């Protein structure tokens, strides 16, 4: 599998925000979001076996794992093998995905955080995947402006989402305006500023 980096940090977003976590960032992505902050992971990476990745992770402290990208499910066979190994050793794993690849095979072993792409990203997610989100999973809308908020609201009204929903402003956008819109419209979401951007960590 092609790995961009493996590192320890605090989880900056989603349901595990603020928790110490070991990140496995896989290389390769099928989207080119306008505001992507990990474009260095679009391509390249170091080729590592599943065993090599496990060995690197076992040297870290803690049992909380986040597999991210890029788009990790482009390497779904290797990810599934990795998940099965983590499951045997009592790790808790979350997969961050852009919502363009089927994740059902992963759900017995990991929770899913599906990032639904809004108009400002210039990309689109497969909204049919939202029906496969379970209560242990979550959905995230990264929004830049009112158009993105209206899009998120429309998606939530059209699709039953059984997991928790987060709205996270793009860095540099008007955080207060986004928060005010959520309150005014009483959206069934949790507003969440990206913690890693505030702390200046990965």
C-alpha positions in Angstrom: 0.0 0.0 0.0 1.1 3.6 -0.6 1.5 5.6 2.5 2.0 9.4 2.6 2.7 9.5 6.4 2.1 8.0 9.8 2.1 10.3 12.8 0.6 11.0 16.2 -1.5 14.1 16.9 -4.9 15.2 18.2 -7.9 14.3 16.1 -9.0 17.7 14.8 -12.5 17.0 13.6 -15.4 14.5 13.7 -16.8 12.6 16.6 -13.3 11.9 18.1 -12.2 15.6 18.0 -9.6 16.3 20.7 -8.5 12.7 21.3 -4.9 11.6 20.9 -4.8 9.6 17.7 -2.4 7.8 15.4 -3.0 8.8 11.8 -2.3 6.7 8.8 -2.5 8.9 5.7 -2.6 7.0 2.5 -1.5 8.4 -0.8 -3.7 8.9 -3.8 -6.9 10.7 -4.3 -9.6 10.7 -7.0 -10.8 14.2 -6.3 -9.1 17.6 -6.4 -11.1 19.8 -3.9 -10.4 23.5 -4.3 -9.6 24.0 -0.6 -7.8 20.7 0.0 -5.1 21.1 2.7 -3.4 17.8 2.1 -2.7 18.0 -1.7 0.7 16.5 -1.0 -1.1 13.2 -0.5 -2.8 13.3 -3.9 0.0 11.2 -5.4 3.2 9.4 -4.5 3.7 8.0 -1.1 6.0 5.3 0.2 5.1 1.7 -0.7 4.7 -0.3 2.6 3.3 -3.7 3.3 0.5 -4.1 5.8 3.0 -5.7 8.2 5.3 -2.6 7.9 2.3 -0.3 8.7 1.3 -2.4 11.7 4.9 -2.3 13.0 5.0 1.5 12.7 1.7 1.9 14.5 2.6 -0.6 17.3 5.6 1.6 18.1 3.1 4.5 18.9 1.1 4.9 22.1 -2.6 4.5 22.2 -5.3 2.5 20.5 -7.1 5.2 18.6 -6.4 5.1 14.8 -7.5 7.3 11.9 -7.0 6.1 8.4 -7.2 9.1 6.1 -5.8 10.4 2.8 -5.9 11.3 0.0 -8.8 8.8 -0.4 -7.9 5.7 1.6 -10.6 3.5 0.0 -8.7 3.6 -3.3 -6.6 1.0 -1.6 -9.6 -0.9 -0.2 -8.1 -4.4 -0.3 -5.1 -3.4 1.8 -7.2 -1.2 4.1 -9.5 -4.1 4.8 -6.6 -6.4 5.6 -5.2 -3.7 7.9 -8.5 -3.3 9.7 -8.8 -7.0 10.4 -5.4 -6.9 12.0 -6.2 -3.9 14.1 -9.5 -5.6 15.2 -7.5 -8.6 16.5 -5.4 -6.3 18.7 -8.2 -4.1 20.2 -7.6 -0.9 18.2 -10.5 1.6 17.6 -10.4 2.7 14.0 -12.1 5.5 12.0 -11.8 5.9 8.3 -12.1 9.4 6.7 -13.5 9.1 3.2 -14.7 11.6 0.5 -17.9 9.6 -0.2 -17.1 8.3 -3.6 -16.2 4.7 -2.7 -18.4 2.0 -1.1 -17.3 1.5 2.5 -19.6 -1.3 3.6 -16.9 -4.0 3.8 -15.1 -1.7 6.3 -18.0 -1.1 8.7 -17.6 -4.3 10.7 -14.1 -3.1 11.7 -14.2 0.7 11.7 -16.4 3.7 12.0 -16.8 5.9 8.9 -16.5 9.7 8.6 -18.0 10.6 5.2 -17.1 14.0 4.0 -19.9 15.2 1.7 -18.4 17.5 -0.9 -20.2 20.9 -1.1 -20.2 23.2 -4.2 -17.2 25.3 -3.1 -15.0 22.2 -3.3 -15.6 21.8 -7.0 -16.3 18.1 -6.5 -19.2 15.8 -5.7 -19.8 12.8 -3.4 -22.0 9.9 -4.1 -25.0 10.8 -2.0 -26.4 7.2 -2.3 -23.7 6.2 0.2 -25.5 8.2 2.9 -28.0 5.4 3.2 -25.2 3.2 4.4 -24.1 5.4 7.2 -24.8 3.7 10.6 -25.4 5.3 14.0 -21.7 4.7 14.9 -20.6 6.6 11.8 -20.7 10.3 11.1 -21.0 12.8 8.2 -19.2 16.0 7.7 -20.0 19.0 5.5 -17.0 21.4 5.0 -18.6 24.7 4.1 -17.3 28.0 2.8 -20.4 30.1 2.3 -24.2 30.2 2.3 -24.4 28.2 -1.0 -22.6 25.4 0.8 -24.9 25.6 3.8 -28.0 25.6 1.5 -26.6 22.5 -0.2 -26.0 20.8 3.1 -29.5 21.5 4.2 -30.9 20.2 1.0 -28.9 16.9 1.3 -30.0 16.4 4.9 -33.7 17.0 3.9 -33.5 14.5 1.0 -31.3 11.8 2.6 -31.9 10.0 5.9 -28.6 10.2 7.8 -28.5 7.9 10.8 -25.1 9.1 12.1 -24.2 12.4 13.7 -23.7 15.3 11.3 -21.0 18.0 11.6 -20.6 21.3 9.8 -17.1 22.6 9.6 -16.1 25.9 8.1 -13.3 26.1 5.5 -10.3 27.9 7.0 -10.5 31.6 6.3 -14.3 31.6 5.8 -16.7 33.6 7.9 -17.1 31.3 11.0 -19.6 33.6 12.7 -21.9 33.8 9.7 -21.9 30.0 9.3 -22.6 29.6 13.0 -25.4 32.2 12.9 -27.0 30.4 9.9 -27.0 27.1 11.8 -28.7 28.7 14.7 -31.2 30.6 12.6 -32.2 27.6 10.6 -32.0 25.2 13.6 -30.0 22.8 11.5 -29.7 19.3 13.1 -25.9 19.4 13.1 -22.9 20.1 15.4 -20.8 23.1 14.4 -17.1 22.3 14.6 -14.0 24.4 13.9 -11.1 22.3 12.8 -9.0 21.9 16.0 -5.8 21.1 14.2 -5.9 24.4 12.3 -6.2 26.3 15.6 -3.3 24.4 17.2 -1.1 24.5 14.1 -0.6 20.7 14.0 -1.4 18.1 11.4 
